[in-house]
Amino acid sequence: MKYHIRVRSPAKADVRLAVRRYEFQRFGLGREFVAEVDAVLNRVGENPFQYQVLYRDARRAIVHRFPYGVFYRVEARNIIVFCVIHLHQDPTIWQSRVPE
């Protein structure tokens, strides 16, 4: 069963910020980051329960090649992505965004 993925605006902003940072480091690296995030979202969409619950039903999938996590919650047949952040940031950032 394939789930419908909804990416919230703050998570989209997280990705845009990371893309700008990676493009500043090396041309094309931001595009590579987006491809890896898309790959994670596809894996999550196929089997969202393969990733463990971390906090209040929120799960995290790790982006390959980049130190980022995609934080999401499963609600019925929907996956709500609420945060995409660097894994060395303060965890209260993503915890504060967990939907009620």
C-alpha positions as CSV (number, residue, x, y, z in Angstrom):
1,M,0.0,0.0,0.0
2,K,1.4,3.4,-1.0
3,Y,0.8,6.3,1.3
4,H,0.1,9.9,0.3
5,I,2.9,12.2,1.4
6,R,2.2,15.7,2.5
7,V,5.1,18.0,3.1
8,R,4.3,20.9,5.3
9,S,5.6,24.4,4.5
10,P,8.2,24.5,7.3
11,A,9.7,21.3,6.0
12,K,9.8,22.7,2.5
13,A,11.6,25.8,3.8
14,D,14.1,23.5,5.6
15,V,14.9,21.8,2.3
16,R,15.3,25.1,0.4
17,L,17.7,26.4,3.1
18,A,19.8,23.2,2.9
19,V,19.9,23.4,-0.9
20,R,21.1,27.0,-0.7
21,R,23.9,26.0,1.7
22,Y,25.0,23.0,-0.3
23,E,24.9,25.0,-3.6
24,F,27.2,27.6,-1.9
25,Q,29.6,24.8,-1.1
26,R,29.6,23.2,-4.6
27,F,27.5,23.8,-7.6
28,G,25.1,20.9,-8.1
29,L,25.4,19.6,-4.5
30,G,22.0,21.1,-3.6
31,R,20.4,19.2,-6.5
32,E,22.1,16.0,-5.2
33,F,20.6,16.7,-1.8
34,V,17.1,17.1,-3.2
35,A,17.5,13.7,-5.0
36,E,18.5,12.0,-1.8
37,V,15.5,13.6,0.1
38,D,13.2,12.4,-2.7
39,A,14.6,8.9,-2.4
40,V,14.0,8.9,1.4
41,L,10.4,10.1,0.8
42,N,9.9,7.3,-1.7
43,R,11.1,4.8,0.8
44,V,8.9,6.3,3.5
45,G,5.9,6.2,1.2
46,E,6.4,2.5,0.5
47,N,6.9,1.5,4.1
48,P,6.6,4.3,6.7
49,F,6.7,1.9,9.6
50,Q,10.2,0.7,8.9
51,Y,11.5,3.7,10.9
52,Q,11.1,3.7,14.7
53,V,9.0,6.2,16.7
54,L,11.2,8.7,18.4
55,Y,8.7,11.1,20.1
56,R,4.9,11.4,20.2
57,D,4.4,9.1,17.2
58,A,7.0,11.0,15.2
59,R,9.4,9.0,13.1
60,R,12.7,9.8,11.4
61,A,14.3,8.6,8.2
62,I,17.9,9.5,7.6
63,V,19.0,11.0,4.3
64,H,21.8,9.1,2.6
65,R,25.1,11.0,2.0
66,F,23.9,14.0,4.0
67,P,23.5,14.4,7.8
68,Y,19.8,15.2,7.6
69,G,16.7,13.6,9.0
70,V,13.2,13.6,7.5
71,F,10.8,13.7,10.4
72,Y,7.2,12.6,9.8
73,R,4.1,11.2,11.3
74,V,1.7,8.6,9.8
75,E,-2.0,9.6,9.9
76,A,-4.3,7.0,8.4
77,R,-3.1,6.7,4.7
78,N,-1.2,10.0,4.9
79,I,2.4,10.7,5.8
80,I,2.9,14.2,7.2
81,V,6.4,15.5,6.8
82,F,6.9,18.3,9.3
83,C,10.7,18.8,9.5
84,V,13.8,18.1,7.5
85,I,16.8,19.2,9.5
86,H,20.5,18.6,10.1
87,L,20.9,15.9,12.6
88,H,23.4,17.9,14.7
89,Q,20.9,20.6,15.5
90,D,19.1,20.8,18.8
91,P,16.4,18.1,18.8
92,T,13.9,20.4,20.4
93,I,13.6,22.1,17.0
94,W,11.9,19.1,15.4
95,Q,10.1,18.1,18.6
96,S,8.4,21.5,18.8
97,R,7.0,20.9,15.3
98,V,5.4,17.5,15.9
99,P,1.7,17.9,15.0
100,E,-0.8,17.5,17.8
